[in-house]
Amino acid sequence: MFQTYEATTSPDQGPARLEALRKAYKTQGFDGFLVPRADAYQGEYVADCDARLAWLTGFTGSAGFCAALDDVAGVFVDGRYRVQVKEQVALEHFTPVDWPEVKLADWLKEQLTEGRIAYDPWLYTKGQIEALEKGLKGSAITLHPSPNFVDETWSDRPAAPQGKVEFYPLELSGEKSGAKRARIVEMLQKDKQGAAVLTLPDSLCWLLNIRGTDIPRNPVVHCMGVMHANGKTDLFIDPVKLEGLPPDPDVTTHSFEDFESALSKLEGPVRVDRDSAPLAVSRALTDAGIEIAYAEDPCILPKACKNKTEIEGARAAHLRDAHAMVEFLAWLDAQPVGSLTEIDVAKTLEGFRMGTNALRDISFETISGANANGAIVHYRVTEDTNAPVEEGLLLVDSGGQYVDGTTDITRTIAIGQPTGEQRKCFTLVLQGMIAISRARFPRGLAGRDLDALARAPLWADGMDYDHGTGHGVGAYLSVHEGPQRLSRVSEVKLQPGMILSNEPGYYREGAFGIRIENLIVVQDAPEMGDKRDQLSFETLTYVPIDRRLIVTEMLSPAERSWINDYHAQVAQRLSFEGATADWLKQATAPL
């Protein structure tokens, strides 16, 4: 099994570690230290050696940070984690802060009249530090790059991962690495840039057609690189990872320890992404007198727009995953109410995915949340929190990493007899999910232009959810991939080939959570009306949505038609025998 269920942190560990951190930064003359969730690769998922925020505070969410000052330590979390953080940190020593509603700069100014705040320039981007400095302008609080004081106090810090690199073949990638590099070279030459610094592992994995195992659940390789305008690429990586990988005459490998010194030898202008590259990169180039051209990582957009081969792979992976999901749902419905725990559910689902004989890993830790635990948006069940699956709602958010695609699906399932209020809330969420699925929209719109479609049914009833409606998804890469999003803050134009999640939800703290999620891919819309240039979505996920939770009378004729057609396609695409076939027939019957 891939997932484990032991608690990896404990609130009682934090206070002593916080005290040691304070002693370390005060010795160097500082008044505070910033501890982000991210690593030097700005990853949402980090290796054990980079889990500094969890080590210090006990908070294990995938986003957030801590500002440790002499008298207070703020743990900043967004709406997904406000229930979770209160359960994971020692509240007498760590103070949860609602972020981004409360800005770090404003909070610092409330806590301090003056002070020197330290941060590790390898863990913050130039954009992040510039924004914080702008917020602190006019105050007597200053920011200072420094050694990492968490690392200095973390005596049993794990070693860095050394997973082997795997070649990702043409029949899966759909484009040779040389062709991808030629596209990047064309960008650099057009912009008169001598090189681009690449610090995002999934960008380099896409560019070089490689995959790895350095991060659980995400098949990426920890490395950084420089793409030169002459077509040559320097890859900085632990050499042990490259054993058995075929050489490429245009790719030169170096030890990762040589990366910073190599930056000082580049010919400018050098392209650097201010929002993903560590500030240390800009500092090294500036110290060497090299001109910097700040622009987006050149691999970001090409990687996001999947080619035909990648989309075909995604369809195949989702069909395979759907078979595992239906077997799981049929099994779940056959179990007596109250006979299972959340861990039983997660383990069994993973077992069905492993039964495909194609699962490389799960794509994230399965969220198996019964009733109140379902209201914790990114809940991770442990042996300490493992709750019985009793009458009410069960939220299961899960996915698989297959060599041809990455899946992510959420289903909320009725256990026993759901209440009328639960069915009403579920139907409102479903209406939002259908609205995104059916959307046609002009080319040039961004995720922020569509996000309200998913929320409108909930808004009309005075409800909402505190997370984005959808995130990008990679092609056997990160389950959370940018730059595309369905979110009120996303300004990235949606383009054909972009894969996104469609996952509105509703959460009632202490009671239940609801989320329904399919993956979708942006496509050219068939011509209609006056033949305007429009886009639409193709659904990739085909798994029944729990009919028992749908209040049919709340649906419009178009919504009812969509769910009936969706279930008809599920029944057509999937094939089973025996009890599972009988279950599927009932689960996909028309409303």
C-alpha positions in Angstrom: 0.0 0.0 0.0 1.2 3.5 -0.7 -0.7 5.5 2.0 0.1 5.2 5.6 -2.1 6.3 8.5 0.2 7.1 11.4 0.1 10.7 12.6 3.4 12.3 11.4 3.3 15.3 13.8 2.0 16.0 17.3 1.1 19.4 18.8 3.2 18.7 21.8 6.4 18.7 19.7 6.1 22.3 18.6 6.7 24.4 21.7 10.3 23.1 22.3 11.1 23.4 18.6 9.8 27.0 18.5 11.9 27.9 21.5 15.0 26.5 19.9 14.3 28.4 16.7 13.9 31.6 18.6 17.1 31.1 20.4 18.9 30.5 17.0 17.6 33.6 15.2 18.0 35.9 18.3 21.7 34.8 18.5 22.1 36.4 15.1 20.4 39.6 16.0 17.0 39.0 14.4 13.5 39.5 15.8 11.8 36.8 13.9 12.1 34.2 11.2 9.7 33.2 8.3 9.0 29.5 7.7 7.1 28.7 4.5 5.5 25.4 3.5 7.4 25.5 0.2 10.8 24.1 -0.6 13.4 25.6 -2.9 11.4 24.2 -5.9 8.3 26.0 -4.6 6.5 22.7 -4.4 3.1 22.1 -2.8 4.2 18.6 -1.9 7.7 18.5 -0.3 10.2 15.8 0.7 10.5 14.9 4.3 13.7 16.9 4.6 11.9 20.0 3.4 8.8 19.7 5.7 10.0 22.5 7.9 6.6 24.0 8.6 5.2 20.7 9.7 8.3 19.9 11.8 8.1 23.3 13.6 4.3 23.7 14.1 2.7 20.3 13.6 0.5 21.7 10.7 0.6 19.4 7.7 -1.5 21.2 5.2 -0.2 21.8 1.7 -0.3 25.6 1.9 0.6 28.1 4.6 3.5 29.5 6.6 4.6 30.5 10.0 6.0 33.9 11.2 7.9 33.2 14.4 8.5 36.2 16.5 9.8 36.5 20.1 6.3 36.7 21.7 4.0 35.2 19.1 4.1 32.7 16.3 1.4 33.1 13.6 0.5 30.1 11.5 -1.2 31.5 8.3 -3.6 29.2 6.6 -6.4 29.7 4.0 -10.0 28.5 4.1 -9.2 24.9 3.4 -7.2 24.4 6.6 -8.9 26.5 9.3 -10.4 23.5 11.0 -7.3 21.3 10.5 -4.8 23.8 11.9 -6.6 24.1 15.2 -6.3 20.4 15.7 -2.6 20.1 14.8 -0.8 23.0 16.5 -0.3 23.8 20.2 -2.7 26.7 20.4 -1.0 28.2 23.5 2.2 28.7 21.5 1.0 29.0 17.8 -1.7 31.4 16.7 -3.8 30.5 13.6 -4.2 33.5 11.2 -6.8 33.7 8.5 -4.8 34.2 5.2 -5.0 35.8 2.7 -7.6 37.9 4.4 -4.9 39.0 6.9 -1.8 40.0 5.0 1.6 39.1 6.6 2.8 42.7 6.4 -0.2 44.0 8.2 0.1 41.3 10.9 3.8 42.1 11.4 3.0 45.7 11.8 0.4 44.9 14.4 2.9 42.8 16.4 6.0 44.9 16.1 6.9 48.6 16.1 10.3 47.7 14.7 12.3 44.6 14.0 14.6 42.6 11.8 12.9 39.6 10.2 15.0 36.9 8.7 14.1 34.5 5.8 15.9 31.9 3.7 16.3 33.3 0.2 16.2 29.8 -1.3 12.6 29.3 0.0 11.1 32.6 -1.1 10.7 34.0 -4.5 11.5 37.5 -5.6 7.8 38.3 -6.1 7.0 37.2 -2.6 9.7 39.2 -0.9 8.9 42.3 -3.0 5.2 42.1 -2.1 6.1 41.8 1.6 8.6 44.7 1.4 5.9 46.8 -0.3 3.5 46.1 2.5 6.1 47.0 5.2 7.1 50.2 3.5 7.0 53.1 5.9 7.4 50.9 8.9 10.6 50.2 11.0 10.4 46.5 10.1 13.0 45.2 7.7 13.6 41.9 5.9 16.9 40.1 5.8 18.2 37.0 3.9 19.8 34.6 6.3 20.8 31.0 6.9 17.9 28.7 7.6 17.5 28.6 11.3 15.0 25.7 11.2 17.7 23.6 9.5 20.2 24.6 12.2 17.9 23.4 15.0 16.5 20.3 13.2 18.9 17.7 14.6 17.4 14.6 13.0 16.5 16.1 9.6 16.0 13.4 7.0 18.4 13.1 4.0 17.4 14.5 0.6 15.7 12.0 -1.7 17.8 10.2 -4.3 15.2 8.5 -6.5 16.3 7.3 -10.0 15.3 9.2 -13.1 13.0 7.4 -15.5 12.8 8.2 -19.3 9.3 9.1 -20.4 8.9 7.7 -24.0 7.5 9.4 -27.0 4.4 7.1 -27.1 3.4 8.7 -23.8 4.8 12.2 -24.1 3.7 12.8 -27.6 6.6 15.1 -28.4 10.4 14.5 -28.4 12.4 16.5 -25.8 14.4 18.1 -28.7 11.3 19.5 -30.2 10.2 20.9 -26.9 13.6 22.5 -26.4 13.4 24.0 -29.9 10.1 25.7 -28.9 11.8 27.2 -25.8 14.8 28.3 -27.8 12.5 30.1 -30.2 11.0 32.0 -27.3 14.4 32.9 -25.9 15.7 34.1 -29.3 12.5 36.1 -30.0 12.9 37.9 -26.6 16.6 38.3 -27.1 17.4 36.3 -24.0 20.7 34.4 -23.6 19.3 31.7 -21.2 16.4 30.8 -19.0 16.8 29.5 -15.4 14.4 26.6 -14.7 13.8 25.8 -11.1 10.4 24.0 -11.2 10.9 20.2 -11.3 7.8 19.5 -13.3 8.9 22.0 -15.9 12.2 20.1 -16.3 10.5 16.8 -16.3 8.2 17.9 -19.1 11.0 19.5 -21.1 13.4 16.6 -20.9 10.8 13.8 -20.9 11.8 12.4 -17.6 10.0 11.4 -14.4 11.2 10.5 -10.9 10.3 9.5 -7.4 11.7 12.3 -5.3 8.3 13.4 -4.0 5.7 10.8 -3.0 2.5 11.0 -5.1 4.1 13.3 -7.7 6.5 11.6 -10.2 9.0 14.5 -10.4 12.8 14.8 -10.1 14.4 17.3 -7.8 16.7 19.3 -10.1 17.3 22.7 -11.5 18.5 23.7 -15.0 19.6 26.4 -17.4 18.2 26.4 -21.0 20.5 28.3 -23.3 19.4 30.2 -26.4 21.8 28.0 -28.5 19.7 25.0 -27.6 22.0 23.5 -25.0 20.8 22.6 -21.5 22.6 22.4 -18.3 21.0 20.1 -15.7 22.0 20.3 -12.1 21.1 17.1 -10.3 22.4 14.6 -7.9 24.4 12.3 -10.2 23.2 9.1 -8.5 19.7 9.8 -9.9 20.9 9.5 -13.5 22.2 5.9 -13.4 20.9 4.1 -16.5 19.4 7.2 -18.2 20.4 7.4 -21.9 22.7 10.5 -22.6 21.6 13.4 -24.7 24.4 15.3 -26.6 22.6 18.6 -26.0 22.1 18.1 -22.2 25.0 18.4 -19.9 24.6 17.2 -16.3 26.3 18.8 -13.3 26.3 18.2 -9.6 23.5 20.2 -7.9 26.2 21.9 -5.7 27.5 23.6 -8.8 24.2 25.4 -9.6 24.8 28.7 -7.8 28.3 29.2 -9.1 27.2 28.3 -12.6 24.7 31.2 -12.5 27.5 33.7 -12.2 28.9 32.5 -15.6 25.8 33.0 -17.7 25.5 35.5 -20.5 22.5 37.8 -20.1 19.9 38.8 -20.3 18.9 35.7 -18.3 15.2 34.8 -18.0 14.0 34.3 -14.5 10.5 33.7 -13.2 10.0 36.1 -10.3 7.1 34.0 -9.0 8.7 30.6 -8.9 12.5 30.9 -8.9 14.1 31.3 -5.4 15.3 34.8 -4.7 18.8 33.3 -4.2 18.9 32.9 -8.0 18.3 36.6 -8.6 20.8 37.5 -5.9 23.5 35.3 -7.5 22.9 36.8 -11.0 22.8 40.4 -9.6 26.0 39.9 -7.6 27.7 38.7 -10.8 26.5 41.8 -12.7 24.3 39.8 -15.1 21.2 41.4 -16.6 18.0 39.7 -15.6 14.9 39.5 -17.8 12.0 38.7 -15.5 9.3 36.6 -17.3 7.3 33.5 -16.7 9.0 30.1 -16.8 8.9 29.3 -20.5 7.8 25.7 -19.9 4.7 26.6 -17.9 2.2 27.3 -20.7 3.4 24.6 -23.2 3.3 22.0 -20.4 -0.3 23.0 -19.4 -1.6 22.6 -23.0 -1.6 18.9 -23.4 -1.1 17.4 -26.9 -3.3 14.7 -28.5 -1.2 11.9 -27.1 -1.3 13.2 -23.6 -5.1 13.7 -23.8 -5.6 10.2 -25.1 -3.4 9.0 -22.2 -5.6 10.9 -19.8 -8.8 9.4 -21.2 -7.3 5.9 -20.9 -6.1 6.5 -17.3 -9.5 7.9 -16.3 -11.4 4.9 -17.8 -9.1 2.5 -16.0 -9.5 4.5 -12.8 -13.3 4.6 -13.2 -13.4 0.8 -13.2 -11.6 0.8 -9.9 -13.9 3.5 -8.5 -17.1 1.7 -9.5 -15.8 -1.6 -8.0 -15.1 0.4 -4.8 -18.5 2.1 -4.7 -20.3 -1.1 -5.3 -18.4 -2.8 -2.5 -19.0 0.2 -0.2 -22.8 0.1 -0.7 -22.8 -3.6 0.2 -21.3 -3.0 3.7 -23.6 -2.6 6.7 -23.8 0.9 8.1 -21.3 1.4 10.9 -19.2 -1.6 10.0 -16.3 0.4 8.4 -13.8 3.1 9.5 -12.4 5.8 7.4 -9.1 3.9 7.1 -11.0 0.8 5.9 -12.5 2.9 3.1 -9.1 4.4 2.0 -7.3 1.1 2.1 -10.0 -0.7 0.1 -10.1 2.0 -2.5 -6.3 1.9 -2.9 -6.6 -1.9 -3.3 -9.0 -1.6 -6.1 -6.7 0.8 -7.9 -3.8 -1.5 -7.3 -5.9 -4.3 -8.9 -5.6 -2.5 -12.2 -2.0 -3.6 -12.3 -1.1 -0.2 -13.7 -1.0 2.0 -10.6 2.4 3.7 -10.1 1.3 5.6 -7.0 -1.8 7.4 -5.6 -1.8 11.0 -6.8 -2.3 12.4 -3.2 -3.2 11.1 0.2 -6.8 9.8 -0.1 -9.3 12.0 1.8 -11.7 9.7 3.5 -13.9 11.9 5.7 -17.0 10.7 7.5 -19.6 13.3 8.5 -17.8 16.0 10.5 -14.4 15.0 9.2 -15.7 15.6 5.7 -15.9 19.3 6.5 -12.1 19.4 6.8 -11.3 20.2 3.2 -7.9 18.5 3.1 -8.5 16.0 5.8 -5.9 13.2 6.2 -7.1 10.3 8.2 -4.7 8.8 10.8 -5.0 6.1 13.4 -5.7 8.8 15.9 -8.5 10.4 14.0 -10.0 7.3 12.3 -13.8 7.6 12.6 -16.5 5.1 12.0 -18.4 5.4 8.8 -21.9 5.9 10.3 -25.1 7.2 8.9 -24.8 10.5 7.1 -22.3 11.5 4.4 -18.9 10.1 3.5 -16.6 12.3 1.4 -13.9 10.4 -0.6 -11.4 12.5 -2.6 -8.7 10.4 -4.3 -6.7 9.8 -7.4 -4.1 7.6 -9.1 -0.8 8.1 -10.9 -0.7 6.0 -14.0 2.1 6.1 -16.5 -0.4 7.5 -19.1 -2.2 10.0 -16.9 -3.0 11.5 -13.5 -6.5 11.2 -12.0 -8.3 13.1 -9.3 -12.0 12.4 -8.3 -14.2 13.2 -5.4 -17.5 11.5 -4.6 -19.8 12.3 -1.7 -21.7 9.1 -0.7 -24.9 8.6 1.3 -24.4 6.2 4.2 -27.8 5.0 5.4 -30.5 7.7 5.1 -29.3 11.2 4.4 -31.2 14.2 5.8 -33.2 16.5 3.7 -30.8 19.3 4.4 -27.8 17.2 3.3 -29.6 16.3 0.0 -30.5 20.0 -0.6 -26.9 21.1 -0.1 -25.6 18.2 -2.3 -28.0 19.2 -5.1 -26.8 22.8 -4.9 -23.2 21.7 -5.2 -24.2 19.4 -8.1 -25.8 22.2 -9.9 -22.6 24.2 -9.8 -20.6 21.3 -11.0 -23.0 20.8 -13.9 -22.8 24.5 -14.8 -19.1 24.3 -15.3 -19.4 21.0 -17.2 -21.9 22.5 -19.6 -20.2 25.9 -20.0 -19.5 27.4 -23.4 -17.4 30.5 -23.3 -15.5 32.9 -25.7 -11.9 32.2 -26.3 -9.8 34.5 -24.1 -11.7 34.1 -20.9 -9.8 33.0 -17.7 -10.7 30.9 -14.8 -11.9 33.9 -12.8 -14.6 34.5 -15.5 -16.1 31.0 -15.0 -15.7 30.5 -11.2 -19.0 32.1 -10.4 -20.9 29.6 -12.5 -20.1 26.9 -9.9 -21.0 29.1 -6.9 -24.2 30.7 -8.1 -26.6 28.0 -6.9 -24.9 28.1 -3.4 -24.8 31.9 -3.4 -28.6 32.0 -4.1 -29.1 30.1 -0.8 -26.6 32.1 1.2 -23.8 29.5 1.0 -20.3 29.3 -0.5 -17.0 27.4 -0.2 -13.5 28.6 0.7 -11.4 27.1 -2.0 -11.0 27.4 -5.7 -13.4 25.6 -8.0 -10.6 23.8 -9.9 -6.9 23.4 -10.3 -4.8 22.3 -13.3 -3.6 18.7 -13.5 -0.5 17.3 -15.1 0.1 14.5 -17.5 1.7 11.8 -15.2 3.0 14.8 -13.3 1.7 16.9 -10.4 -1.9 16.5 -9.5 -1.9 20.3 -8.8 -0.5 22.1 -11.8 -0.4 25.7 -12.9 -0.9 28.1 -14.3 -4.6 27.3 -15.2 -7.2 27.4 -12.5 -10.9 27.8 -12.0 -10.7 30.5 -9.4 -11.8 34.0 -8.8 -8.2 35.1 -8.7 -6.9 33.3 -11.9 -6.2 35.6 -14.8 -4.7 32.9 -17.0 -6.6 32.5 -20.3 -8.0 29.0 -20.7 -6.7 27.2 -23.8 -7.4 23.9 -25.6 -5.6 21.0 -23.9 -5.6 22.4 -20.4 -6.8 19.8 -17.9 -8.6 21.1 -14.8 -10.6 19.8 -11.9 -14.2 20.8 -11.5 -14.9 20.5 -7.8 -17.4 22.8 -6.1 -18.2 21.9 -2.5 -20.0 22.9 0.7 -18.8 22.3 4.3 -20.6 22.6 7.6 -18.0 22.6 10.4 -18.6 19.8 12.9 -21.4 18.2 10.8 -20.6 17.2 7.2 -18.8 18.1 4.0 -19.8 17.8 0.3 -17.7 17.9 -2.8 -18.2 16.5 -6.3 -15.2 16.4 -8.6 -14.6 15.4 -12.2 -11.6 16.3 -14.3 -12.3 18.2 -17.5 -10.2 19.3 -20.5 -10.6 22.5 -22.5 -11.5 22.0 -26.1 -12.7 23.9 -29.1 -16.5 24.2 -28.9 -18.5 22.9 -31.9 -19.8 25.8 -34.0 -23.2 27.1 -33.1 -25.3 30.2 -33.6 -23.3 33.0 -35.3 -20.2 30.8 -35.2 -18.3 32.8 -32.6 -14.9 31.4 -31.5 -15.8 29.6 -28.3 -14.4 26.9 -26.0 -16.0 24.2 -23.9 -15.1 21.3 -21.7 -14.8 17.6 -22.4 -15.4 15.5 -19.3 -12.6 12.9 -18.5 -14.1 11.3 -15.4 -17.0 8.8 -15.8 -18.1 7.5 -12.4 -21.7 7.6 -11.0 -22.8 10.5 -8.9 -24.9 9.4 -5.9 -28.5 9.6 -7.1 -29.8 9.1 -3.6 -28.5 12.6 -2.7 -30.1 14.4 -5.6 -33.3 16.3 -5.1 -34.6 15.9 -8.6 -37.2 18.6 -8.2 -34.5 21.2 -7.7 -32.9 20.5 -11.1 -33.8 22.4 -14.3 -34.7 20.3 -17.3 -31.2 21.0 -18.8 -29.5 19.9 -15.5 -31.6 16.8 -15.3 -30.8 16.0 -18.9 -27.1 16.5 -18.3 -27.0 14.1 -15.3 -29.0 11.5 -17.1 -26.8 11.7 -20.2 -23.7 11.6 -18.0 -24.9 8.4 -16.3 -25.8 6.9 -19.6 -22.3 7.5 -20.8 -20.9 6.0 -17.6 -22.9 2.8 -18.2 -21.8 2.7 -21.9 -18.1 3.1 -21.2 -17.8 0.7 -18.3 -18.3 -3.1 -18.3 -18.7 -5.4 -15.4 -20.2 -8.7 -14.5 -22.3 -10.0 -11.5 -23.1 -7.8 -8.5 -21.0 -4.9 -9.7 -22.9 -4.8 -13.0 -26.2 -4.8 -11.1 -25.0 -2.0 -8.9 -23.9 0.1 -11.9 -27.2 -0.4 -13.7 -29.0 0.9 -10.6 -26.5 3.7 -10.0 -26.8 5.1 -13.5 -30.6 4.7 -14.0 -32.3 7.9 -15.2 -33.7 10.3 -12.7 
